[in-house]
Amino acid sequence: MSNSFQSSPTLVDPSRLTALQTIRSTEITRLSMLQNYVFAKCGTHNIISQFFDNSCFIQDSTSFAEMTRYVIPRISRSHNELKVRISGFCGTAGAQVRVTLSFPISANTYSDTVTITDTSRYSSAFNVATITTNSSETEEFAYLTFEAKAPTGDEVEVLSIQANWSPLSSPLSAGLHYQGTNEFVPVGILRQGDDFPLSSRFGVDALNNIETLRKRGRVLLNWSGVENASSSQSLQFAGNPPRGLGIGDQKSLSSPVAIPSGINEIGLKINLFAYVVGLSASQSISIDVFGHRMTFSNNGWNSYSLESFGSEDRLSDTFRLSIYNVGLEESDTNAENLLSVNNKIATNPYIQSLSIIGV
């Protein structure tokens, strides 16, 4: 059977699936193609898209220094190619950026190193790192880190980072596919046309596939400060980027996002990850994010699962969708705990990276 699909697929006519209507094979074929298409393509948009101001992501060290980190969703065990596009420049040949993908439970790591080819800021090349993972990895989230090094006597500057999983092509490979530990059964299109019986197995698999696809991770917000920046210029001009969340981010680090209403009623959650630096023994840091107060007690990655999301944004009425403002709240708690003139980075804990992954 061919597990094929069209890009983009023709949607099912909802008027043909109501009571007293004859079920046409056309609708079954469209539904079959749509399931295969969604598994192959959806979630392959940007999982990281961050731009950096002048002289922020900058490095003059001749050995690799870790600079940014993120949490990303693993959208399925069949999507094993991660493309990372880096825009950067260095006046001398030999500057490199290393990208490493690691899984927290298996402790397996995969990496790729690219050489920066542009020699000036306004050149046009994107240097692409390709990371290929093993399909045996069952985890739904992974860590992505970036390191950079410069040639002797010069410095490399990165302007932007973008990453996405490569979509699958038609047809899907035969056999079961997996999203985490959940099964997805590709639909054999050749068995869904005219004069073929519609088995009960098709209905069972279709419902199970929908349940699986609903759980696919979708990045709502991904941001990282820049650690270990180093420049031959003085700090007045370079090498002094934001290393963690600051008081000014309350008004800027958020975005309106459509989140399906009632997802908590079917067991779906929003996952929040924060990378904390500088906590001493018995110390914690609290911030207000997405309608919740989070308290982090450990250095490194901390995580929360959210089941409720506060009030909808006023844009919900405009777009007739459940839209929420996802990101930092403007609150007294954040004003007190985020980096500021009163909370200097040398003496206070801070949050270096923040990732919010929904469905």
C-alpha positions as CSV (number, residue, x, y, z in Angstrom):
1,M,0.0,0.0,0.0
2,S,1.3,3.5,-0.8
3,N,1.5,5.8,2.2
4,S,1.5,8.8,0.0
5,F,0.1,12.3,0.4
6,Q,-0.2,15.6,-1.5
7,S,1.5,18.8,-0.5
8,S,-0.7,20.6,0.4
9,P,-3.5,18.2,0.8
10,T,-7.2,18.9,-0.1
11,L,-9.2,19.1,3.1
12,V,-12.2,17.0,3.9
13,D,-15.6,18.5,3.1
14,P,-17.2,18.7,6.5
15,S,-20.7,18.8,5.0
16,R,-20.2,15.3,3.7
17,L,-19.5,13.9,7.2
18,T,-22.8,14.8,8.9
19,A,-25.8,12.6,9.6
20,L,-27.9,11.3,6.7
21,Q,-25.1,12.1,4.2
22,T,-23.6,9.3,2.1
23,I,-19.9,8.9,3.0
24,R,-18.0,9.3,-0.2
25,S,-14.7,7.6,-0.9
26,T,-13.4,11.0,-1.7
27,E,-13.6,12.1,1.9
28,I,-11.9,8.9,3.1
29,T,-9.0,9.4,0.6
30,R,-8.6,13.1,1.7
31,L,-8.6,12.2,5.4
32,S,-6.0,9.5,4.7
33,M,-3.7,11.8,2.9
34,L,-4.2,14.5,5.5
35,Q,-3.1,12.2,8.3
36,N,0.1,11.2,6.4
37,Y,0.7,14.9,5.5
38,V,0.4,16.1,9.1
39,F,2.7,13.5,10.4
40,A,5.3,14.3,7.7
41,K,5.1,18.1,7.6
42,C,3.6,19.7,10.7
43,G,6.0,20.9,13.3
44,T,8.8,21.3,10.8
45,H,8.7,25.1,11.1
46,N,11.1,27.1,13.2
47,I,11.9,25.8,16.6
48,I,14.6,28.4,17.1
49,S,14.7,31.9,15.5
50,Q,16.8,34.3,17.4
51,F,18.6,37.4,16.2
52,F,21.5,39.2,18.0
53,D,22.4,42.9,18.1
54,N,25.8,44.1,17.0
55,S,28.7,42.5,18.9
56,C,26.6,40.4,21.2
57,F,27.2,36.8,20.0
58,I,30.9,37.5,19.6
59,Q,34.0,35.3,20.3
60,D,37.7,35.8,20.0
61,S,38.8,32.6,21.8
62,T,40.7,30.1,19.7
63,S,39.0,27.2,21.5
64,F,35.3,26.4,21.6
65,A,33.3,28.4,24.2
66,E,29.7,27.5,24.9
67,M,27.5,30.5,24.3
68,T,23.7,29.8,23.9
69,R,21.4,26.9,24.8
70,Y,17.8,25.9,24.1
71,V,15.3,23.2,24.7
72,I,13.6,21.9,21.5
73,P,10.9,19.4,20.8
74,R,11.7,16.1,19.0
75,I,8.6,16.0,16.8
76,S,8.9,12.2,16.0
77,R,11.3,9.4,15.8
78,S,11.1,9.5,12.0
79,H,12.2,13.1,11.8
80,N,15.9,12.6,12.3
81,E,17.5,15.5,10.4
82,L,17.8,18.8,12.2
83,K,18.9,21.8,10.0
84,V,20.5,24.7,11.8
85,R,21.2,27.9,9.8
86,I,23.7,30.3,11.1
87,S,24.3,33.8,9.9
88,G,27.7,35.2,11.0
89,F,31.0,36.6,9.8
90,C,34.7,36.8,10.5
91,G,37.4,38.7,8.6
92,T,39.8,35.8,8.8
93,A,39.2,32.3,7.5
94,G,38.8,29.5,10.1
95,A,36.0,30.7,12.4
96,Q,33.7,27.9,13.5
97,V,30.4,27.3,15.2
98,R,29.6,23.9,16.8
99,V,26.0,22.8,17.3
100,T,25.3,19.9,19.8
101,L,22.0,18.1,20.3
102,S,21.8,16.0,23.5
103,F,19.1,13.9,25.0
104,P,18.8,14.2,28.8
105,I,17.7,10.6,29.6
106,S,19.8,8.5,27.2
107,A,22.7,11.0,27.5
108,N,23.4,10.5,23.8
109,T,24.8,13.6,21.9
110,Y,25.0,14.5,18.2
111,S,26.9,17.4,16.8
112,D,28.0,19.2,13.7
113,T,30.6,21.9,13.1
114,V,30.4,24.5,10.4
115,T,32.9,27.0,9.2
116,I,31.8,30.6,8.9
117,T,32.3,31.8,5.3
118,D,31.2,35.4,5.3
119,T,34.0,38.0,5.8
120,S,31.7,41.0,6.5
121,R,28.4,41.7,8.2
122,Y,26.3,42.3,5.1
123,S,27.3,39.3,3.0
124,S,24.6,36.8,2.1
125,A,25.7,33.3,3.0
126,F,24.0,31.1,5.6
127,N,26.2,28.3,7.0
128,V,24.1,25.2,7.6
129,A,24.8,22.6,10.2
130,T,23.0,19.2,9.7
131,I,22.5,17.0,12.8
132,T,21.3,13.4,12.1
133,T,19.9,11.6,15.2
134,N,19.2,8.0,15.8
135,S,15.5,6.9,15.5
136,S,15.8,4.8,18.7
137,E,15.8,8.0,20.8
138,T,12.4,8.0,22.5
139,E,12.5,11.4,24.3
140,E,10.2,14.2,23.3
141,F,12.6,17.0,24.3
142,A,16.3,17.6,23.7
143,Y,18.9,20.3,24.5
144,L,20.6,22.3,21.8
145,T,23.8,24.2,22.5
146,F,26.0,26.5,20.4
147,E,29.7,27.0,20.8
148,A,32.0,29.3,18.8
149,K,35.7,29.8,18.2
150,A,37.7,32.3,16.2
151,P,41.0,32.1,14.3
152,T,44.1,33.5,16.0
153,G,44.1,37.3,16.0
154,D,40.4,37.8,14.9
155,E,36.9,37.3,16.3
156,V,33.7,35.7,14.9
157,E,30.3,37.3,15.3
158,V,27.0,35.4,14.9
159,L,24.0,37.5,13.8
160,S,21.1,35.0,13.9
161,I,20.3,31.4,14.5
162,Q,17.4,29.4,12.9
163,A,16.6,25.7,13.3
164,N,14.0,23.3,12.1
165,W,13.4,19.6,11.6
166,S,13.5,18.5,8.0
167,P,10.0,17.4,6.7
168,L,9.5,13.9,5.4
169,S,8.7,13.3,1.8
170,S,5.8,11.3,0.2
171,P,5.2,8.4,0.6
172,L,5.9,7.7,4.3
173,S,8.0,4.6,4.8
174,A,6.1,1.4,5.5
175,G,5.5,0.2,9.0
176,L,4.7,1.9,12.3
177,H,6.1,5.4,13.0
178,Y,6.5,6.7,16.5
179,Q,6.1,10.1,18.2
180,G,7.9,9.6,21.5
181,T,6.4,6.2,22.6
182,N,3.1,6.8,20.8
183,E,2.3,4.9,17.6
184,F,1.3,6.5,14.3
185,V,0.0,4.1,11.6
186,P,0.5,5.4,8.1
187,V,-2.6,5.2,5.9
188,G,-2.4,3.1,2.7
189,I,-4.0,5.4,0.2
190,L,-4.4,2.6,-2.4
191,R,-6.8,0.8,-0.1
192,Q,-9.1,3.7,0.5
193,G,-10.5,4.4,-3.0
194,D,-13.6,3.4,-4.8
195,D,-14.8,-0.2,-4.4
196,F,-12.6,-1.0,-1.4
197,P,-14.2,-2.0,1.9
198,L,-13.9,0.5,4.8
199,S,-12.7,-1.5,7.7
200,S,-13.2,-0.8,11.3
201,R,-9.4,-0.9,11.7
202,F,-9.3,2.4,9.6
203,G,-11.5,4.2,12.1
204,V,-9.5,2.9,15.1
205,D,-6.2,3.9,13.5
206,A,-7.5,7.3,12.4
207,L,-8.6,8.1,16.0
208,N,-5.4,6.9,17.5
209,N,-3.4,8.9,14.9
210,I,-5.2,12.1,15.8
211,E,-4.6,11.5,19.5
212,T,-0.9,11.0,18.8
213,L,-0.5,14.1,16.6
214,R,-2.3,16.3,19.1
215,K,0.7,15.7,21.5
216,R,3.3,17.0,19.0
217,G,5.5,19.7,20.5
218,R,5.2,23.2,19.2
219,V,7.6,26.0,20.2
220,L,5.8,29.0,21.6
221,L,8.9,30.9,22.8
222,N,12.6,30.1,22.7
223,W,15.2,32.6,24.0
224,S,18.7,32.4,25.3
225,G,21.1,34.8,26.7
226,V,24.8,34.8,25.5
227,E,27.4,33.4,27.9
228,N,31.2,33.6,27.5
229,A,31.1,36.4,25.0
230,S,34.7,37.7,24.4
231,S,36.0,40.5,22.2
232,S,39.3,42.3,21.5
233,Q,37.3,45.5,21.8
234,S,36.5,47.1,25.2
235,L,33.3,46.1,26.9
236,Q,32.0,49.6,26.1
237,F,31.7,48.5,22.5
238,A,31.5,44.7,22.3
239,G,31.4,41.5,24.2
240,N,28.8,42.6,26.7
241,P,25.5,41.0,25.6
242,P,22.5,40.1,27.8
243,R,23.4,37.0,29.7
244,G,20.1,36.5,31.4
245,L,16.5,37.7,31.7
246,G,16.4,41.3,32.8
247,I,13.7,43.6,34.2
248,G,13.2,45.2,30.7
249,D,12.2,41.8,29.2
250,Q,8.9,42.0,31.0
251,K,7.5,44.1,28.3
252,S,9.3,42.6,25.3
253,L,9.8,38.9,25.8
254,S,6.3,37.6,24.9
255,S,4.1,36.9,21.9
256,P,0.5,36.2,21.1
257,V,-0.1,32.5,20.4
258,A,-3.2,30.5,19.5
259,I,-3.6,27.6,21.9
260,P,-6.6,25.2,21.3
261,S,-9.1,25.6,24.1
262,G,-9.8,22.6,26.3
263,I,-6.4,20.9,25.8
264,N,-6.1,20.3,29.5
265,E,-9.3,18.3,29.4
266,I,-7.7,15.7,27.1
267,G,-4.5,15.5,29.1
268,L,-2.3,17.9,27.0
269,K,0.0,20.4,28.7
270,I,2.4,23.3,28.1
271,N,6.0,22.6,29.1
272,L,8.2,25.4,30.4
273,F,12.0,25.0,30.7
274,A,14.3,27.5,32.4
275,Y,18.1,27.3,32.6
276,V,19.2,28.9,36.0
277,V,22.7,30.1,36.8
278,G,24.2,31.3,40.1
279,L,22.0,29.6,42.8
280,S,23.8,29.0,46.1
281,A,22.8,26.3,48.5
282,S,19.1,26.5,49.8
283,Q,18.5,29.5,47.4
284,S,15.8,29.8,44.8
285,I,14.5,32.3,42.2
286,S,10.9,32.9,41.3
287,I,9.4,34.5,38.2
288,D,5.9,35.0,36.7
289,V,5.5,33.4,33.3
290,F,2.4,32.8,31.3
291,G,0.0,33.3,34.2
292,H,2.0,31.1,36.7
293,R,4.6,31.8,39.4
294,M,7.6,29.5,38.9
295,T,10.1,28.8,41.6
296,F,13.4,27.3,40.6
297,S,15.7,25.7,43.2
298,N,18.4,24.0,41.0
299,N,21.1,25.3,38.7
300,G,20.8,24.1,35.2
301,W,17.6,23.1,33.4
302,N,14.4,23.2,35.5
303,S,11.0,22.3,34.1
304,Y,7.3,22.8,34.7
305,S,4.1,21.3,33.1
306,L,1.3,23.8,32.9
307,E,-2.4,22.9,32.7
308,S,-4.0,26.3,32.9
309,F,-2.9,29.5,31.2
310,G,-4.7,32.5,32.7
311,S,-6.9,34.8,30.8
312,E,-7.1,34.9,27.0
313,D,-5.7,37.9,25.1
314,R,-8.1,40.5,23.7
315,L,-7.0,39.3,20.2
316,S,-9.1,36.2,20.7
317,D,-12.2,38.1,19.7
318,T,-10.5,39.5,16.6
319,F,-9.3,36.2,15.3
320,R,-12.0,34.0,16.9
321,L,-9.3,31.7,18.4
322,S,-8.1,31.2,21.9
323,I,-5.1,33.5,21.9
324,Y,-2.8,33.9,24.9
325,N,0.2,36.2,25.5
326,V,3.0,33.7,26.1
327,G,6.1,34.9,27.9
328,L,7.2,37.0,30.9
329,E,4.5,38.7,33.0
330,E,4.8,42.3,33.9
331,S,4.7,41.8,37.7
332,D,6.2,42.9,41.0
333,T,7.8,39.5,41.4
334,N,9.6,39.8,38.1
335,A,10.6,43.4,38.8
336,E,12.2,42.2,42.1
337,N,14.0,39.0,40.9
338,L,15.1,39.6,37.3
339,L,18.5,41.2,36.5
340,S,18.6,45.0,37.0
341,V,20.6,47.7,38.6
342,N,19.5,46.3,42.0
343,N,20.1,42.6,41.0
344,K,23.6,42.6,39.4
345,I,24.7,39.5,37.6
346,A,27.9,39.2,39.7
347,T,26.0,38.6,43.0
348,N,22.5,37.3,42.0
349,P,21.1,34.2,40.3
350,Y,19.6,34.6,36.9
351,I,17.8,32.8,34.1
352,Q,20.0,32.3,31.1
353,S,17.5,30.5,28.8
354,L,13.7,30.2,28.6
355,S,11.8,27.7,26.4
356,I,8.1,27.3,26.3
357,I,6.8,24.3,24.3
358,G,3.1,23.7,23.7
359,V,0.9,21.7,21.4
